[in-house]
Structure formats: C-alpha cells, structure tokens
Amino acid sequence: MNLRPQNDLDNTFAVIMAGGKGERFWPISTDDKPKPFVRIIDNKSLIQLTFERINRFLPIERIFVVLGKIHLDVAKKQLNLLPEENFIVEPEGRDTAACIGFSAIHLLTRSKNGVMITLPADHYVVDVEKFNETLINGVRFAKRGDYLITIGIKPTRPETGYGYMRAFDVFDKYNNINCYKVERFVEKPDFSTALEYLKDGNYYWNAGIFIWRIQSILNGFKRYMPDMFSQLIEIQRFLEKKEANKIHELYRGFEKTSIDYGVMEKANNVLMLKGDFIWDDIGTWQALFRVMKTDENGNYRSGNVVLKDVKDSIIFSEEINIGVVGTSNLIIVASKHGVLVCDRDRAQDVREIARRFRE
C-alpha cells in the first residue's frame, strides 16, 4: 500500500541513524557489523526493514542513512537502491546530538525549509501502516510551527530498559489527532519506578523518533548547545568547499552527548504524538521472545539447530551446528566471532562480556 500524501510530504526527508555497537547482541553483532545490519528477522536486517517502512511513503531520493565509515560498505550492499550521496558518513561516533546536527547541516544543502524525520535503524514494528501514518501526522504538526516532535509509545509492562516521557495536556489537534505537550523526560527507571509510571497512565516510552523542521532543530542547538551549533555552522561552510580534513577536525571536538540530554530535556517546545502500534527496539536477545514466534516448547531457534528436551530458550546459529539437550531458560548463540551461553534473565549483562572481549 502506498501511503504518500504528496502535499503533506513535500520537502520532507528521513534520516536513519545506524550508529552504535549493539553490544548486547554479541557474538552476532560486532564492531564491523553491528545490530542494525545483522539478519535477525525473516532473513532481513533491521536497517533493511526500517528502510522499507519509510520507502512506503517517501521516495528513495529523500531517504538518508547516517553512519560511520566502517559500516559504509555493508550498508551499501544491504541498501543497494539508495544513491551513494544519500549516505552521510560521520567522521567518528559522538552520540546522537552530533549525529543529528551533522545530518541537519547536510540536509540544508537540499532544502532550507525542509522537515526532517529522524529514527534509529534497529527498531522492530509490526503494524507498518499505523507506524507510517503516525510519522506522516508528525510531519503535518511539524509544519505548523517551531516544534520538536517525538513519538511516545504507551507502556505495556514496567520496562526498565527504556527512557520515558510524561505528557497529558493536549497542545494541538489536527484531523482529530491530538498532539501533547511533553512535561518532562525521565531516564531509565528501576522496576518499582517503572511500575509507578505504568499505573500513572501519562508516561510513555521514549522511542527516540523525532520529527521537526530542519531550522527548528538547529534553533534548538543554538539555544541549548551553542558551542556545537557554532561548530555545525563552520562545518556547513567546509561542506560547501568539500574540505574533509577541516570537517573531521571540527567533528572530533563535538561534545559527546545524546540529543535527549543536549536539547530535548531542556527545550520548552517539545510535543508528542502517541504511537499506536506494536514497537520494540530489540535491545537484547531476551527481547526476541516479545516479537518472534516460539515453538510448542517455548523456544526461539534460528539456523542449524537441533534440540532435545529444551524449553523456553533462544538458540541462534550463524553457520555453526548447535545441539542442545535437557535444559531451559537459556540463550545460546554461536557465530564465527564466539559462543554465548547465558541465563535468559541475565541478557542485559551480555554487553559486559562483549566489552571484556574487546579489551
């Protein structure tokens, strides 16, 4: 189904952020091929699925991917329809504030009055149509004023791995769609606090999806991150002159911080649309149980796997035979980069294992 309401989406661009290490998906996710590029679902990578969702309502020439140079080759192979000039290569990883500012400056060369959708590459969405309709509504609101718009997901469990937003006052309405004023952002809570957020009913998961006019987010940098804004304006000048060395030098001086901490938590023009769709950022191996079908014994398996008397486990093989007998509640993953055996309840700790191997 084509969801392109052209009048609303004229001058609209999407930027898919493909940074990060995906350490909690070790040993499948590595520095050379992090989580967005791993074929986890239906033999497709998460970045391919993200691109396909966006391409249903935006043409290819207005979809961009921002990433590090080390991942450029694998990205070009997986997104072979995307023009080469639509890959925005960061000189180095400096977190999401630098990533978004750098992308905004690039898009200014395409349009000074454009709208920018910014979203991570590694999210999982079931209802693609509702997801895209939400983004399209976000573009409509972004065009109505100097707003920084984010998508909030109604919590279904006391999740401690996500940040939250509190929003309940309706700020604006368009075509019977409410847009809410964000009262505050909160960091990842402990379990008891997450349970209170769930009971409150006015807290939403922060999906890290943003929609704004390019000038609006640059205004946010100017107000709340003035040093980075000045550096971005200098980079804009060097982009026009194609002076890569100067750009790299400036980029290395960027503050390393998230867009949430640097701008969104300080701004007073942040609005939220409710995301009425099933969403997950698949941050750990354990998350696969929430989004994938399991067999009659509660197991999720992928690859060359043989099981006997195994229950409630994840077994993931990348071109390696795995046999498992008489166990339960485990995560077992094998690839050419290593073997992971982990209690399902300790999935968050896989990041530490990945870091220790890197050291």
SEMAR-261270 format. One record per atom (N, C-alpha, C): residue in one letter; x, y, z. Coordinates in steps of 0.02 Angstrom, whole numbers, padded with zeros to 5 digits, always signed. Each point is the difference from the previous one (the first is absolute). Layout:
N
AXYZ;...
//
This chain:
359
M+00042-00060+00000;M-00042+00060+00000;M+00044+00062+00000;N-00014+00047-00044;N+00038+00062-00004;N-00033+00053+00045;L+00039+00028+00046;L-00027+00047+00049;L+00027+00071-00012;R+00009+00019-00062;R+00033+00064-00014;R-00049+00057-00013;P-00022+00037+00052;P-00040+00059-00011;P+00046+00058-00020;Q+00011+00008-00065;Q+00055+00042-00024;Q-00002+00071+00026;N-00059+00031+00005;N-00002+00069+00023;N+00029+00007+00070;D-00015-00049+00044;D+00024+00003+00069;D+00074-00017+00004;L+00025-00040-00046;L+00068-00025+00006;L+00049+00035-00047;D-00023+00050-00036;D+00047+00039-00040;D+00054+00029+00045;N+00062-00003-00023;N+00055+00030+00037;N+00014-00036+00066;T-00017-00065+00004;T+00011-00040+00060;T+00054-00052-00013;F+00045-00008+00049;F+00056-00047-00005;F+00001-00046+00061;A+00026-00059-00009;A+00010-00047+00056;A+00074-00015+00007;V+00023-00001+00063;V+00069-00018+00015;V-00001-00061+00046;I+00028-00054-00022;I+00004-00062+00039;I+00068-00002+00034;M+00001-00002+00066;M+00062+00000+00038;M+00024-00072+00010;A+00059-00015-00027;A+00026-00069+00002;A+00065-00003+00039;G+00004+00038+00054;G+00059-00003+00043;G-00007-00051+00055;G+00043+00001+00048;G-00003-00046+00057;G+00035-00066-00013;K+00012-00036+00055;K+00038-00062-00004;K-00044-00062+00007;G-00059+00006+00031;G-00042-00059+00009;G+00034-00053+00042;E+00034+00021+00054;E+00041-00047+00039;E-00041-00055+00033;R-00063+00014+00015;R-00041-00051+00033;R-00023-00055-00048;F+00018+00006-00064;F-00014-00052-00049;F+00064-00037-00021;W+00052+00006+00042;W+00059-00041-00012;W-00018-00074+00006;P+00030-00046-00039;P+00055+00009-00048;P-00022+00008-00073;I-00066+00012-00012;I-00023+00012-00068;I+00016+00072-00021;S-00013+00046+00047;S+00014+00071-00013;S+00072+00014+00019;T+00038+00029-00047;T+00071+00016+00011;T+00014+00072-00021;D+00060+00023+00013;D+00019+00068-00020;D-00007+00009-00076;D+00020-00050-00038;D-00003+00004-00073;D-00072-00006-00027;K-00041-00037+00036;K-00069-00012-00023;K-00047+00002+00060;P-00018+00060+00023;P-00041+00006+00060;P-00073-00019-00013;K-00038+00001+00054;K-00069-00025+00000;K-00044+00022-00059;P+00001+00064-00022;P-00045+00018-00055;P+00011-00039-00064;F+00060-00029-00009;F+00017-00034-00062;F-00003-00076+00005;V-00017-00026+00058;V-00004-00072+00010;V-00069-00024-00022;R-00001-00055-00037;R-00064-00028-00025;R-00032-00041+00056;I-00040+00034+00040;I-00032-00032+00058;I-00070-00024-00017;I-00037+00038-00040;I-00071-00013-00011;I-00014-00012-00074;D-00029-00059-00015;D-00020-00017-00069;D+00056+00010-00050;N+00060-00016+00020;N+00060+00006-00043;N+00011+00071-00025;K-00025+00048+00038;K+00013+00070-00015;K+00030+00033+00061;S+00041+00050-00012;S+00028+00039+00055;S-00051+00052+00023;L+00010+00026+00060;L-00046+00051+00027;L+00004+00064-00042;I+00059+00017-00026;I+00004+00062-00040;I-00037-00009-00067;Q+00001-00061-00027;Q-00038-00012-00061;Q-00075+00007+00013;L-00024-00026+00056;L-00071+00006+00017;L-00019+00073+00012;T+00044+00037+00033;T-00013+00071+00013;T-00004+00039-00066;F+00047-00013-00045;F+00000+00033-00066;F-00065-00016-00038;E-00021-00062+00001;E-00061-00020-00036;E-00061+00035+00028;R-00003+00008+00067;R-00057+00035+00030;R-00003+00073-00025;I+00057+00033+00002;I+00001+00071-00020;I-00013+00009-00074;N+00025-00047-00040;N-00007+00006-00072;N-00072-00009-00024;R-00043-00022+00045;R-00071-00006-00018;R-00033+00068-00005;F+00029+00051+00032;F-00032+00066-00005;F+00049+00055-00021;L+00064-00014-00003;L+00048+00048-00026;L+00040-00030-00057;P+00014+00038-00052;P+00041-00027-00055;P+00072-00010+00022;I+00035-00045-00035;I+00068-00018+00018;I+00046+00060+00005;E-00007+00047-00047;E+00046+00056-00001;E-00005+00045+00061;R-00054-00008+00041;R-00006+00041+00061;R+00009-00041+00064;I+00032-00059-00007;I+00017-00042+00058;I+00076-00001+00006;F+00025+00014+00060;F+00071+00004+00013;F+00019-00047+00057;V+00062-00023+00000;V+00026-00041+00054;V+00063+00033+00026;V+00003+00010+00066;V+00060+00029+00031;V+00035-00055+00039;L+00066-00008-00011;L+00036-00057+00027;L+00075+00014-00001;G+00039-00045+00030;G+00072+00006-00001;G+00029-00031-00062;K+00061+00021-00018;K+00032-00024-00062;K+00009-00076+00002;I+00012-00029+00058;I+00013-00071+00006;I-00060-00042-00023;H-00061+00030+00003;H-00061-00036-00017;H-00027+00019-00069;L+00036+00042-00036;L-00026+00025-00064;L-00007-00056-00051;D+00048-00044-00005;D-00003-00053-00051;D-00058-00047+00011;V-00010-00023+00063;V-00055-00046+00014;V-00067+00036-00010;A-00003+00064+00015;A-00062+00038-00010;A-00017+00006-00074;K+00051+00013-00041;K-00012+00006-00072;K-00024-00066-00030;K+00026-00056+00026;K-00021-00065-00025;K-00073-00015+00019;Q-00018+00017+00062;Q-00067-00017+00023;Q-00052+00050-00025;L+00020+00062-00014;L-00046+00051-00025;L+00024+00022-00069;N+00002-00048-00046;N+00031+00014-00065;N-00041+00044-00045;L-00062+00016+00020;L-00040+00047-00040;L+00014+00073+00019;L+00031+00010+00057;L+00012+00068+00025;L+00058+00032-00037;P-00009+00061-00026;P+00056+00034-00033;P+00059+00010+00047;E+00060-00002-00028;E+00060+00006+00042;E+00001+00065+00038;E-00025+00054-00030;E+00002+00065+00034;E-00050+00004+00058;N-00041-00051+00009;N-00048+00000+00055;N+00027-00035+00063;F+00063-00021-00003;F+00034-00025+00060;F+00040+00057+00031;I-00019+00020+00060;I+00035+00053+00036;I+00050-00034+00047;V+00064+00010-00012;V+00052-00036+00037;V+00028+00044+00056;E-00010-00021+00062;E+00029+00036+00057;E+00075-00012+00004;P+00039+00051+00013;P+00072-00010+00009;P+00017-00047+00058;E-00041+00002+00052;E+00007-00047+00057;E-00065+00004+00040;G-00012-00051+00042;G-00061-00001+00040;G+00005+00049+00058;R-00048+00047+00004;R-00002+00049+00055;R-00070+00004+00032;D-00038-00055-00004;D-00067-00005+00028;D-00052+00036-00044;T-00063-00001+00022;T-00055+00020-00044;T-00006+00075-00011;A+00024+00042+00046;A-00004+00072-00012;A+00043+00018-00060;A+00062-00022-00001;A+00045+00014-00056;A-00027-00031-00065;C-00025-00061+00005;C-00026-00036-00058;C-00058+00038-00032;I-00046+00024+00041;I-00059+00036-00025;I+00019+00069-00026;G+00043+00035+00036;G+00022+00066-00024;G+00036-00005-00066;F+00044-00048-00007;F+00038-00011-00061;F-00047-00016-00059;S-00051-00041+00013;S-00049-00017-00051;S-00041+00061-00021;A-00020+00040+00049;A-00040+00060-00014;A+00039+00048-00045;I+00064+00009+00013;I+00042+00044-00041;I+00005-00027-00072;H+00005-00065-00007;H+00001-00030-00067;H-00065+00013-00037;L-00056-00008+00036;L-00065+00009-00033;L-00013+00072-00020;L+00032+00047+00036;L-00008+00070-00019;L+00023+00013-00072;T+00047-00041-00024;T+00023+00009-00069;T-00054-00022-00050;R-00049-00040+00024;R-00056-00021-00042;R-00060+00046+00006;S-00011+00025+00062;S-00060+00041+00011;S+00009+00040+00064;K-00009+00066-00004;K+00005+00042+00060;K-00064+00000+00041;N-00055-00022-00029;N-00065+00000+00035;N-00029-00069+00008;G+00043-00051-00004;G-00025-00069+00002;G-00017-00025+00069;V-00036-00057+00002;V-00016-00035+00062;V+00041-00064+00001;M+00024-00016+00059;M+00047-00056+00010;M-00030-00051+00048;I-00008-00062-00023;I-00018-00056+00043;I+00064-00036+00019;T+00012-00008+00064;T+00061-00033+00023;T-00019-00062+00040;L+00027-00058-00019;L-00020-00061+00035;L+00057-00050+00001;P+00004-00042+00053;P+00053-00051+00003;P-00011-00055-00051;A+00055-00034-00017;A-00003-00052-00051;A-00022-00067+00027;D-00001-00008+00066;D-00006-00067+00028;D-00064-00012+00039;H-00055+00033-00019;H-00063-00012+00033;H-00042-00051-00037;Y-00044-00034+00037;Y-00044-00050-00030;Y-00072+00025+00006;V-00035+00001-00055;V-00070+00025-00002;V-00043-00052-00035;V-00057-00017+00031;V-00045-00049-00029;V-00049+00034-00048;D-00036+00051+00023;D-00051+00033-00041;D+00033+00057-00038;V+00026-00015-00059;V+00036+00049-00039;V-00045+00058-00021;E-00062-00015-00018;E-00046+00053-00023;E-00013+00051+00055;K-00013-00023+00062;K-00012+00047+00055;K+00064+00039+00016;F+00056-00034-00003;F+00064+00034+00013;F+00010+00057-00050;N-00009-00014-00063;N+00010+00051-00051;N-00051+00056+00005;E-00062-00016+00016;E-00051+00052+00008;E+00019+00047+00058;T+00029-00028+00053;T+00022+00041+00056;T+00055+00049-00021;L+00048-00025-00039;L+00054+00044-00024;L-00027+00054-00046;I-00047-00018-00043;I-00029+00049-00046;I-00038+00054+00039;N-00036-00021+00053;N-00033+00050+00042;N+00051+00044+00036;G+00056-00029+00019;G+00053+00039+00031;G+00027+00053-00047;V+00006-00016-00064;V+00022+00049-00050;V-00050+00057-00005;R-00064-00017+00001;R-00053+00051-00004;R+00005+00049+00059;F+00011-00027+00061;F+00007+00045+00058;F+00064+00040-00004;A+00054-00031-00023;A+00064+00036-00005;A-00005+00060-00046;K-00041-00005-00051;K-00007+00055-00047;K-00043+00057+00028;R-00032-00013+00058;R-00045+00051+00029;R+00037+00050+00045;G+00063-00014+00017;G+00035+00046+00045;G+00070-00023+00017;D+00032+00037+00045;D+00068-00013+00021;D-00001-00052+00057;Y-00012-00062-00018;Y-00009-00053+00048;Y+00053-00055-00009;L+00015-00034+00056;L+00041-00060-00001;L-00046-00057+00020;I-00017-00042-00048;I-00051-00051+00010;I+00032-00068+00009;T-00025-00037+00049;T+00025-00067+00013;T-00059-00049+00003;I+00015-00064-00005;I-00051-00052+00002;I+00004-00036+00067;G-00057-00005+00035;G-00003-00035+00064;G-00040-00064-00008;I+00027-00054+00028;I-00033-00066-00003;I-00032-00015+00068;K-00064-00017+00000;K-00035-00017+00062;K+00031-00063+00030;P+00025+00004+00062;P+00032-00059+00030;P-00048-00058+00009;T+00024-00060-00011;T-00039-00060+00011;T+00028-00042+00057;R+00056+00022+00029;R+00032-00036+00054;R+00046+00050+00037;P+00020-00016+00061;P+00046+00045+00037;P+00072-00008-00026;E+00014+00027-00057;E+00064-00008-00034;E+00053+00045+00030;T+00057-00029+00018;T+00055+00038+00030;T+00055+00017-00051;G-00008-00024-00062;G+00052+00011-00050;G-00012+00060-00045;Y-00057+00035+00009;Y-00016+00057-00041;Y-00004+00064+00041;G+00013+00057-00033;G-00016+00065+00030;G-00075+00013-00009;Y-00027+00047+00039;Y-00071+00016-00001;Y-00011+00075-00009;M-00061+00017-00021;M-00024+00070-00003;M-00066+00003+00036;R-00014+00057+00032;R-00066+00010+00029;R-00036+00054-00040;A-00060-00017-00023;A-00040+00046-00041;A-00074-00014+00009;F-00040+00053+00012;F-00072-00010+00006;F-00041+00059-00025;D+00029+00061-00004;D-00036+00058-00025;D+00000+00001-00076;V-00059+00004-00031;V-00004+00006-00072;V+00021+00070-00021;F+00050+00005-00042;F+00026+00065-00022;F-00032+00022-00065;D-00013-00047-00045;D-00027+00016-00066;D-00038-00061-00025;K-00045+00013-00048;K-00039-00054-00029;K-00005+00013-00075;Y+00007-00055-00039;Y-00004+00007-00073;Y-00031-00064-00027;N-00055+00007-00037;N-00035-00059-00028;N-00016-00052+00055;N-00023+00025+00058;N-00018-00042+00057;N+00059-00038+00031;I+00061+00021-00015;I+00060-00028+00030;I+00026+00049+00052;N+00010-00024+00062;N+00026+00042+00053;N+00076+00002+00000;C+00027+00059+00015;C+00071+00008+00010;C+00009+00027+00070;Y+00041-00033+00041;Y+00005+00014+00071;Y+00063+00039+00017;K-00006+00042+00051;K+00058+00036+00026;K+00040-00048+00046;V+00064-00007-00013;V+00041-00043+00043;V+00019+00039+00063;E-00020-00027+00057;E+00013+00032+00064;E+00073-00010+00022;R+00023-00062-00009;R+00070-00013+00019;R+00023-00067-00028;F+00066-00007-00006;F+00032-00063-00018;F+00029-00030+00064;V+00000-00066+00004;V+00032-00034+00057;V+00045-00056-00027;E+00054-00012+00037;E+00048-00052-00021;E-00029-00070+00014;K+00037-00050-00020;K-00021-00069+00011;K-00011-00012+00075;P-00060-00021+00019;P-00016-00007+00072;P+00018-00069+00027;D-00001-00006+00067;D+00002-00067+00029;D-00069-00031-00005;F-00007-00063+00020;F-00063-00036-00011;F-00059+00033+00036;S+00009+00019+00063;S-00056+00028+00038;S-00023+00066-00029;T+00048+00041-00024;T-00018+00064-00032;T-00036-00013-00066;A+00024-00048-00039;A-00033-00017-00063;A-00071-00024+00011;L-00010-00036+00055;L-00068-00023+00018;L-00045+00060+00016;E+00026+00051+00034;E-00038+00060+00015;E-00017+00038-00065;Y+00048+00003-00046;Y-00014+00032-00065;Y-00057-00035-00036;L+00000-00066+00003;L-00052-00039-00034;L-00068+00014+00031;K-00002+00005+00066;K-00063+00014+00035;K-00023+00071-00012;D+00046+00047-00006;D-00017+00071-00010;D-00041+00011-00063;G+00020-00033-00055;G-00037+00004-00062;G+00020+00058-00045;N+00042+00046+00025;N+00020+00058-00041;N+00074-00002-00019;Y+00031-00057+00012;Y+00070-00010-00020;Y+00003-00043-00063;Y+00046+00017-00043;Y+00008-00036-00064;Y+00073-00018-00010;W+00011-00056-00033;W+00068-00017-00019;W+00026+00050-00051;N+00061+00020+00009;N+00034+00045-00047;N+00031-00042-00055;A-00031+00000-00060;A+00022-00043-00055;A+00061+00027-00036;G+00021+00062+00015;G+00057+00028-00035;G-00014+00017-00072;I-00063+00012-00016;I-00021+00019-00068;I-00021+00074+00003;F+00028+00041-00044;F-00011+00072+00003;F-00020+00027-00068;I-00043+00052+00001;I-00022+00033-00061;I+00001+00075+00013;W+00033+00037-00045;W+00006+00073+00009;W+00021+00033-00065;R-00013+00065-00004;R+00030+00038-00053;R+00075+00001+00011;I+00038-00002-00054;I+00073+00002+00007;I+00021+00062+00039;Q-00032+00057-00015;Q+00017+00062+00036;Q-00018-00004+00073;S-00053-00037+00017;S-00022-00005+00070;S+00052-00037+00042;I+00027-00055-00025;I+00050-00036+00040;I+00065+00040+00003;L+00017+00035-00053;L+00060+00042+00002;L-00010+00058+00050;N-00061+00025+00005;N-00015+00051+00051;N+00009-00029+00070;G-00018-00065+00008;G+00010-00033+00064;G+00074-00006+00018;F+00041-00016-00049;F+00072-00002+00012;F+00026+00070+00019;K-00025+00051-00035;K+00023+00068+00013;K-00016+00021+00071;R-00059-00020+00025;R-00021+00020+00068;R+00035-00040+00054;Y+00004-00066-00010;Y+00019-00044+00055;Y+00069-00032-00007;M+00027+00000-00060;M+00068-00025-00012;M+00036+00049-00046;P+00011+00061+00024;P+00027+00053-00044;P+00069-00016-00029;D+00042-00035+00039;D+00066-00017-00026;D-00005-00047-00060;M-00042-00051+00007;M-00009-00046-00056;M-00033+00034-00059;F-00046+00046+00013;F-00032+00037-00055;F+00052+00039-00039;S+00045+00034+00035;S+00052+00038-00035;S+00044-00046-00042;Q+00016-00058+00026;Q+00041-00048-00037;Q-00038-00027-00061;L-00066-00009+00007;L-00040-00024-00056;L-00002+00052-00056;I-00005+00063+00018;I+00000+00052-00051;I+00067+00002-00037;E+00054-00011+00038;E+00066-00003-00033;E+00004-00061-00047;I-00027-00056+00023;I+00000-00060-00042;I-00040+00011-00063;Q-00056+00037+00005;Q-00040+00015-00059;Q+00043+00036-00052;R+00042+00046+00022;R+00043+00037-00046;R+00051-00046-00034;F+00027-00047+00040;F+00050-00045-00028;F-00032-00054-00043;L-00063-00017+00013;L-00036-00046-00044;L-00005+00029-00071;E-00016+00064-00003;E-00007+00034-00065;E+00067+00000-00037;K+00055+00004+00038;K+00066+00000-00031;K+00030-00070-00007;K-00036-00050+00028;K+00023-00070-00002;K+00069-00009+00032;E+00009+00032+00058;E+00063-00004+00037;E-00008-00051+00057;A+00011-00064-00017;A-00013-00055+00047;A+00043+00005+00063;N+00062+00019-00007;N+00045+00003+00059;N-00026+00050+00052;K-00023+00057-00023;K-00027+00051+00046;K-00063-00026+00034;I-00042-00035-00038;I-00062-00028+00029;I+00018-00050+00054;H+00047-00045-00014;H+00020-00050+00049;H+00028+00032+00063;E+00039+00051-00009;E+00030+00034+00058;E-00054+00031+00044;L-00049+00033-00030;L-00054+00029+00039;L-00043-00053+00033;Y-00012-00053-00036;Y-00044-00053+00026;Y+00030-00033+00062;R+00065-00010+00000;R+00033-00030+00057;R-00006+00043+00063;G-00014+00064-00009;G-00008+00045+00057;G-00070+00004+00027;F-00047-00036-00032;F-00070+00001+00023;F-00006-00031+00070;E-00044+00029+00040;E-00018-00031+00064;E-00034-00066-00014;K+00018-00051+00038;K-00029-00066-00010;K-00060-00008+00047;T-00060+00012-00027;T-00060-00004+00040;T-00060-00017-00044;S-00054-00020+00032;S-00060-00019-00037;S-00041+00062-00016;I-00042-00006-00051;I-00046+00055-00018;I-00051+00011+00056;D-00018-00053+00035;D-00047+00008+00057;D+00029+00045+00053;Y+00062-00015+00021;Y+00031+00039+00053;Y+00020+00069-00024;G+00026+00004-00061;G+00026+00064-00025;G-00054+00050-00018;V-00057-00023-00027;V-00051+00046-00024;V-00070-00016+00028;M-00024-00061-00010;M-00071-00015+00012;M-00021+00011+00073;E+00043-00019+00047;E-00018+00007+00071;E-00001+00073+00023;K+00031+00044-00038;K+00004+00070+00018;K-00050+00044-00037;A-00023-00024-00056;A-00043+00041-00044;A-00071+00006+00027;N-00032+00056-00015;N-00070+00011+00022;N-00049-00005-00058;N+00023-00024-00058;N-00045-00006-00058;N-00003-00072-00025;V+00005-00048+00049;V-00001-00071-00017;V-00072-00026+00003;L-00023-00030-00054;L-00067-00029-00005;L+00006-00075-00012;M-00053-00035+00015;M+00000-00073-00007;M-00062-00025-00035;L+00008-00045-00047;L-00054-00038-00030;L+00001-00070+00030;K-00059-00028+00014;K-00004-00068+00024;K+00013-00048-00058;G+00043-00049+00012;G+00012-00052-00049;G-00043-00060+00015;D-00055-00007-00037;D-00048-00053+00012;D+00018-00061-00044;F+00058-00029+00014;F+00023-00058-00038;F+00047-00041+00044;I+00006-00064-00015;I+00046-00043+00038;I+00071+00018-00021;W+00041+00015+00051;W+00068+00025-00012;W+00048-00032+00049;D+00061-00012-00023;D+00052-00024+00044;D+00067+00020-00029;D+00048+00017+00043;D+00066+00017-00027;D+00046-00061+00000;I-00026-00059+00019;I+00038-00062+00000;I+00070+00012+00027;G+00003+00024+00061;G+00065+00018+00028;G+00041-00058+00025;T-00031-00058+00012;T+00036-00058+00026;T-00026-00063-00034;W+00037-00055+00010;W-00024-00064-00026;W-00067-00019+00031;Q-00010+00017+00063;Q-00062-00016+00035;Q-00060+00032-00036;A+00011+00059-00032;A-00054+00036-00032;A-00030-00040-00058;L+00036-00047-00028;L-00027-00040-00055;L-00062-00038+00021;F-00005-00017+00065;F-00060-00035+00024;F-00062+00043-00005;R+00008+00066+00001;R-00057+00044-00004;R-00026+00007-00071;V+00043-00010-00050;V-00019+00017-00069;V-00001-00060-00048;M+00032-00055+00019;M+00004-00056-00046;M-00042-00059+00025;K-00022-00042-00047;K-00039-00059+00017;K+00047-00054+00028;T-00024-00034+00051;T+00037-00056+00029;T-00034-00066-00016;D+00036-00056+00010;D-00029-00065-00015;D-00043-00024+00059;E-00023-00062-00005;E-00046-00025+00051;E+00032-00006+00069;N+00067+00001+00003;N+00035-00002+00064;N+00024+00068+00023;G-00022+00052-00035;G+00019+00068+00020;G+00069+00020-00022;N+00028-00034-00050;N+00067+00016-00024;N-00002+00042-00063;Y+00047+00048-00005;Y+00012+00034-00063;Y+00066-00025-00027;R-00001-00025-00062;R+00061-00027-00029;R+00010+00029-00069;S+00064+00007-00019;S+00017+00024-00066;S+00066-00031-00021;G+00003-00026-00061;G+00062-00029-00026;G+00002-00075+00009;N+00061-00027+00001;N+00011-00073+00003;N-00004-00023+00072;V-00061-00015+00022;V-00013-00014+00071;V-00039-00064+00007;V+00021-00044+00046;V-00036-00061+00018;V-00009+00000+00076;L-00062-00010+00022;L-00016+00002+00071;L-00031-00065+00023;K+00013-00017+00063;K-00033-00057+00032;K-00014+00019+00073;D-00064-00001+00018;D-00021+00015+00068;D+00025+00069+00022;V-00012+00050-00041;V+00021+00069+00014;V-00063+00043+00003;K-00003+00045+00048;K-00058+00043+00008;K+00020+00073+00011;D-00043+00045-00025;D+00004+00072+00016;D+00069+00030-00012;S+00030-00017-00056;S+00068+00022-00014;S+00006+00032-00069;I+00052+00039-00009;I+00019+00028-00065;I+00063-00035-00023;I-00003-00028-00060;I+00060-00032-00028;I+00008+00028-00070;F+00055+00036-00011;F+00012+00037-00062;F+00068-00021-00027;S-00001-00027-00061;S+00062-00023-00031;S+00014+00039-00064;E+00063+00019-00009;E+00021+00031-00062;E+00052-00046-00033;E-00026-00046-00042;E+00042-00046-00038;E+00040-00048+00044;I-00025-00014+00060;I+00033-00047+00046;I-00055-00046+00028;N+00014-00066+00000;N-00049-00047+00028;N-00002+00007+00076;I-00061+00003+00027;I-00010+00003+00072;I-00047-00057+00020;G+00021-00041+00048;G-00044-00051+00030;G-00007+00015+00074;V-00062-00002+00024;V-00014+00016+00070;V-00046-00055+00028;V+00017-00024+00060;V-00037-00054+00031;V-00017+00018+00072;G-00064-00010+00019;G-00021-00001+00070;G+00014+00063+00040;T-00022+00058-00026;T+00011+00062+00038;T-00059+00047-00012;S+00001+00057+00033;S-00054+00048-00008;S+00024+00070+00019;N-00037+00049-00025;N+00010+00071+00019;N+00071+00025-00016;L+00027-00021-00058;L+00067+00020-00019;L-00001+00040-00065;I+00053+00039-00010;I+00016+00031-00064;I+00065-00032-00023;I-00001-00031-00058;I+00060-00031-00028;I+00008+00026-00071;V+00056+00033-00012;V+00013+00031-00066;V+00071-00019-00022;A+00006-00020-00063;A+00066-00019-00026;A+00011+00033-00067;S+00058+00030-00008;S+00021+00029-00064;S+00076-00007-00006;K+00027+00022-00055;K+00073-00004-00009;K+00037+00045+00049;H-00038+00046+00032;H+00032+00046+00047;H-00001-00026+00072;G-00037-00054+00013;G-00001-00026+00068;G-00063-00038+00015;V-00004-00025+00062;V-00058-00038+00024;V-00024+00033+00065;L-00064+00010+00005;L-00031+00029+00060;L-00046-00052+00031;V+00006-00011+00065;V-00047-00040+00039;V-00020+00043+00059;C-00064+00014+00006;C-00023+00051+00049;C-00068-00018+00027;D-00010+00009+00064;D-00067-00004+00028;D-00043+00056-00030;R-00061-00016-00019;R-00043+00051-00032;R-00009+00062+00043;D-00001-00010+00065;D-00011+00057+00046;D+00062+00044+00007;R+00056-00020-00030;R+00062+00039+00004;R+00018+00030-00069;A-00048+00006-00044;A+00014+00022-00069;A+00033+00069-00003;Q-00017+00044+00048;Q+00029+00067+00000;Q+00076-00002+00011;D+00025-00053+00032;D+00071-00005+00017;D+00044-00019-00059;V-00031-00018-00057;V+00040-00020-00058;V+00045+00058-00023;R-00023+00061+00010;R+00041+00059-00018;R+00068-00003+00034;E+00000-00019+00064;E+00064-00003+00037;E+00046-00052-00031;I-00028-00057-00020;I+00041-00052-00032;I+00031+00026-00064;A-00040+00035-00041;A+00026+00027-00063;A+00056+00050+00013;R-00008+00041+00051;R+00051+00051+00014;R+00065-00033+00026;R-00007-00052+00039;R+00059-00033+00026;R+00038-00035-00056;F-00035-00029-00048;F+00035-00030-00057;F+00035+00054-00041;R-00033+00057-00007;R+00031+00055-00038;R+00065+00022+00033;E-00001+00002+00067;E+00061+00020+00037;E+00055-00052-00007;
//
